[in-house]
Amino acid sequence: EAQVTQNPRYLITVTGKKLTVTCSQNMNHEYMSWYRQDPGLGLRQIYYSMNVEVTDKGDVPEGYKVSRKEKRNFPLILESPSPNQTSLYFCASSLSSGGYGTGELFFGEGSRLTVL
Amino acid sequence: AQSVSQHNHHVILSEAASLELGCNYSYGGTVNLFWYVQYPGQHLQLLLKYFSGDPLVKGIKGFEAEFIKSKFSFNLRKPSVQWSDTAEYFCAAPYDGSGNTGKLIFGQGTTLQVKP
């Protein structure tokens, strides 16, 4: 089954404790992206990757890191989480590396993160 | 640079009522446009998309949207809503209009509540 898998789905952590949210897709998609969803703000893009070893900042990259060492994986790293990073996070992938001209975004189930 | 705005933040309708959700974008050039839906507790999924051609786009579950370039609008419509349409709806467009940069901008979202 074609899917985007995120882990963990739920996490409560404390300020400053490094964490990683994993994202994996099995569709051989070139493009992957991370979003956070907050009430009243919709989805905001954190980072995206057009292909392996190619990453770029979205609208709200501060406090986050990503890497794309393999095509299927795109982990989101919070080196020193803070309470303002409490949010619902979505990973997404798309076939087209040129953006959205031919493809649609496929989303993971979401990871709800709480930072105390 | 693109911005996407959705005017209605919360809409309540009775079953069988007609639906129209507003979406306006700002980019003046060639633009690709999307509507995504997020059912309660689920991830986002694509409802419909516009790339070029017929400005009236049909999507899944009886939804359609009309691209009106002169109004910078891409409103979502459904003639008769069902209780199962209760969800949050997001309009989206690439940062540069056609998606070449890989940045996708989402609107704030509209929560639709359909009363049985």
Chai-1 contact restraints between the chains, C-beta under 6 A:
chainA,res_idxA,chainB,res_idxB,connection_type,confidence,min_distance_angstrom,max_distance_angstrom,comment,restraint_id
A,G42,B,F106,contact,1.0,0.0,6.0,A-B,restraint_1
A,G42,B,G107,contact,1.0,0.0,6.0,A-B,restraint_2
A,G42,B,Q108,contact,1.0,0.0,6.0,A-B,restraint_3
A,G42,B,G109,contact,1.0,0.0,6.0,A-B,restraint_4
A,L43,B,F106,contact,1.0,0.0,6.0,A-B,restraint_5
A,Q45,B,K103,contact,1.0,0.0,6.0,A-B,restraint_6
A,Y48,B,G102,contact,1.0,0.0,6.0,A-B,restraint_7
A,M50,B,G102,contact,1.0,0.0,6.0,A-B,restraint_8
A,G99,B,P94,contact,1.0,0.0,6.0,A-B,restraint_9
A,G99,B,G99,contact,1.0,0.0,6.0,A-B,restraint_10
A,G99,B,N100,contact,1.0,0.0,6.0,A-B,restraint_11
A,G99,B,G102,contact,1.0,0.0,6.0,A-B,restraint_12
A,Y100,B,N32,contact,1.0,0.0,6.0,A-B,restraint_13
A,Y100,B,P94,contact,1.0,0.0,6.0,A-B,restraint_14
A,Y100,B,G99,contact,1.0,0.0,6.0,A-B,restraint_15
A,G101,B,G99,contact,1.0,0.0,6.0,A-B,restraint_16
A,E104,B,L46,contact,1.0,0.0,6.0,A-B,restraint_17
A,F107,B,H43,contact,1.0,0.0,6.0,A-B,restraint_18
A,F107,B,L44,contact,1.0,0.0,6.0,A-B,restraint_19
A,E109,B,H43,contact,1.0,0.0,6.0,A-B,restraint_20
A,G110,B,H43,contact,1.0,0.0,6.0,A-B,restraint_21
